[in-house]
């Protein structure tokens, strides 16, 4: 997880689920993830395998140049089948994954992105929704002007391969402490 928004959303989701494989959709509090809300989405896992967006953040909509509610997650993917398999894997296995990808505009501008897919229960149905985020590696001038027309998958990593702490909270570096949404890391120059 290279992007802060990805780590924040994963940490929130991981804390919510506790010892469960996935939290319930109703457990998600938008105020608790307000810093990453613009990069966040919820997708329905439907029988037709269209995976329509139920919610999509404003930064995500700006990347794609349109409102995404009701639009299929599979739109604009070079390998739709690979993404469909990933979404079904996350949904069926209740295991999160991170996808590193490249988005390309019609003007051939390229942007590295990180896609996080997290399973959610919906009305006690184990594989009803996917919570996720799509975060760019940088913020080029053309976001909002030239929408991403195609996504290409570079790498996929299952989050279960990453270690979880006993409490379910994301691990902090040695000597670090949490204060609300901030992390204090001890160190720096020693005074003589």
C-alpha positions as CSV (number, residue, x, y, z in Angstrom):
1,X,0.0,0.0,0.0
2,X,1.9,3.0,-1.2
3,X,-0.8,5.7,-1.0
4,X,-1.9,7.2,2.3
5,X,-5.6,7.2,1.3
6,X,-5.3,3.4,0.6
7,X,-3.7,2.8,4.0
8,X,-6.3,5.0,5.8
9,X,-9.3,3.2,4.2
10,X,-7.8,-0.2,4.8
11,X,-7.0,0.6,8.4
12,X,-10.6,1.9,9.0
13,X,-12.1,-1.2,7.3
14,X,-9.8,-3.5,9.2
15,X,-10.7,-1.9,12.6
16,X,-14.5,-2.1,11.7
17,X,-14.4,-5.8,10.9
18,X,-12.6,-6.8,14.1
19,X,-12.7,-10.6,14.2
20,X,-15.3,-10.8,11.4
21,X,-14.2,-11.5,7.8
22,X,-15.9,-8.2,6.7
23,X,-17.9,-5.4,8.3
24,X,-21.5,-4.7,7.4
25,X,-22.3,-2.0,4.9
26,X,-24.3,-0.1,7.5
27,X,-21.2,0.1,9.7
28,X,-19.5,2.5,7.3
29,X,-19.5,6.0,8.7
30,X,-18.6,8.6,5.9
31,X,-17.6,11.1,8.6
32,X,-14.9,8.7,9.9
33,X,-13.3,8.5,6.4
34,X,-13.9,12.1,5.3
35,X,-10.2,12.6,4.4
36,X,-10.4,9.8,1.8
37,X,-14.1,10.0,0.9
38,X,-13.3,11.7,-2.5
39,X,-11.3,8.6,-3.5
40,X,-13.8,6.1,-2.1
41,X,-16.5,4.0,-3.7
42,X,-19.0,1.3,-3.0
43,X,-19.9,-1.3,-5.8
44,X,-22.8,-3.7,-5.8
45,X,-21.9,-7.4,-6.4
46,X,-24.9,-8.2,-8.7
47,X,-26.1,-11.4,-10.4
48,X,-25.4,-9.9,-13.9
49,X,-21.8,-9.2,-12.9
50,X,-22.0,-5.6,-14.0
51,X,-20.8,-4.4,-10.6
52,X,-22.6,-1.0,-10.7
53,X,-21.3,1.9,-8.5
54,X,-23.7,2.7,-5.7
55,X,-21.5,5.6,-4.4
56,X,-18.4,7.2,-5.8
57,X,-16.3,10.1,-4.4
58,X,-15.8,13.4,-6.2
59,X,-12.1,12.9,-6.9
60,X,-12.9,9.5,-8.5
61,X,-15.6,11.1,-10.6
62,X,-13.2,13.8,-11.7
63,X,-10.6,11.2,-12.8
64,X,-13.3,9.5,-15.0
65,X,-15.0,12.7,-16.1
66,X,-18.5,11.9,-15.0
67,X,-20.9,10.9,-12.2
68,X,-20.4,7.2,-11.6
69,X,-23.6,6.1,-9.8
70,X,-25.1,3.2,-11.7
71,X,-22.1,2.9,-14.1
72,X,-20.3,-0.5,-14.2
73,X,-17.0,-0.8,-12.5
74,X,-15.9,-2.8,-15.5
75,X,-16.1,0.2,-17.9
76,X,-12.8,1.4,-19.3
77,X,-10.8,-1.7,-18.3
78,X,-8.5,-3.1,-21.0
79,X,-9.0,-6.6,-19.4
80,X,-12.5,-6.6,-18.1
81,X,-12.4,-10.3,-17.4
82,X,-9.4,-9.9,-15.1
83,X,-11.1,-7.2,-13.1
84,X,-14.3,-9.2,-12.9
85,X,-12.3,-12.2,-11.5
86,X,-10.7,-9.9,-9.0
87,X,-14.0,-8.5,-7.8
88,X,-15.5,-12.0,-7.5
89,X,-12.5,-13.2,-5.7
90,X,-12.7,-10.4,-3.1
91,X,-16.4,-11.0,-2.8
92,X,-16.3,-14.8,-2.5
93,X,-13.1,-15.2,-0.5
94,X,-13.8,-12.2,1.7
95,X,-10.2,-11.2,1.2
96,X,-9.1,-7.6,0.3
97,X,-6.7,-6.9,-2.6
98,X,-4.6,-4.0,-3.9
99,X,-4.3,-3.5,-7.7
100,X,-1.5,-1.3,-9.1
101,X,-2.6,0.0,-12.5
102,X,-2.0,2.6,-15.1
103,X,-4.8,4.9,-16.4
104,X,-4.5,6.4,-19.9
105,X,-6.5,9.3,-21.3
106,X,-7.5,9.8,-25.0
107,X,-4.6,12.3,-25.2
108,X,-2.2,9.5,-24.2
109,X,-1.5,11.0,-20.7
110,X,-0.7,8.2,-18.3
111,X,-1.2,8.1,-14.6
112,X,-0.2,5.4,-12.0
113,X,-3.0,4.5,-9.6
114,X,-3.8,2.2,-6.7
115,X,-7.1,0.4,-6.5
116,X,-8.1,-1.1,-3.1
117,X,-11.0,-3.6,-3.0
118,X,-12.5,-4.6,0.4
119,X,-15.5,-7.0,0.9
120,X,-18.6,-5.8,2.8
121,X,-21.6,-7.7,4.0
122,X,-24.9,-6.2,2.9
123,X,-28.0,-7.0,4.9
124,X,-26.2,-10.1,6.3
125,X,-25.4,-11.2,2.7
126,X,-21.7,-12.1,2.8
127,X,-20.8,-10.9,-0.7
128,X,-23.1,-8.1,-1.4
129,X,-20.9,-5.0,-1.7
130,X,-17.3,-4.0,-2.3
131,X,-15.8,-0.9,-0.6
132,X,-12.8,0.5,-2.4
133,X,-10.7,3.4,-3.3
134,X,-8.9,4.6,-6.5
135,X,-6.0,6.9,-5.7
136,X,-3.6,8.4,-8.1
137,X,0.2,8.3,-7.4
138,X,0.4,12.0,-8.3
139,X,-2.0,14.9,-9.1
140,X,-1.3,16.0,-12.7
141,X,-2.8,19.3,-14.1
142,X,-5.2,17.4,-16.4
143,X,-7.3,15.6,-13.8
144,X,-10.9,16.9,-14.4
145,X,-10.0,18.0,-17.9
146,X,-9.0,14.8,-19.6
147,X,-10.8,11.7,-18.2
148,X,-9.1,8.4,-18.0
149,X,-10.3,6.3,-20.9
150,X,-8.6,3.0,-20.2
151,X,-7.1,1.1,-17.2
152,X,-4.4,-1.5,-17.4
153,X,-3.5,-3.8,-14.5
154,X,0.2,-3.9,-13.6
155,X,0.1,-6.0,-10.4
156,X,-2.3,-7.5,-7.9
157,X,-1.6,-8.3,-4.2
158,X,-3.9,-10.0,-1.8
159,X,-4.0,-8.1,1.5
160,X,-4.1,-11.4,3.5
161,X,-0.4,-11.7,2.5
162,X,0.2,-8.7,4.7
163,X,0.5,-9.3,8.5
164,X,-2.3,-8.2,10.8
165,X,-1.7,-7.2,14.4
166,X,-3.5,-9.0,17.2
167,X,-5.8,-6.0,17.8
168,X,-6.8,-5.7,14.1
169,X,-5.4,-2.2,13.9
170,X,-2.7,-1.5,11.3
171,X,0.8,-1.9,12.7
172,X,2.7,1.2,13.6
173,X,6.5,1.7,13.4
174,X,8.5,1.2,16.5
175,X,8.3,4.1,18.9
176,X,5.1,5.5,17.2
177,X,1.9,6.5,18.9
178,X,-1.5,7.5,17.6
179,X,-3.2,10.7,18.5
180,X,-6.6,10.8,16.7
181,X,-5.9,10.7,13.0
182,X,-2.2,11.6,13.5
183,X,0.8,9.3,14.1
184,X,3.7,10.6,16.3
185,X,7.0,9.0,15.5
186,X,9.7,9.5,18.2
187,X,13.2,10.5,17.0
188,X,15.0,13.3,15.4
189,X,18.0,15.3,16.6
190,X,19.4,14.7,20.1
191,X,20.0,17.9,22.0
192,X,23.5,18.3,23.4
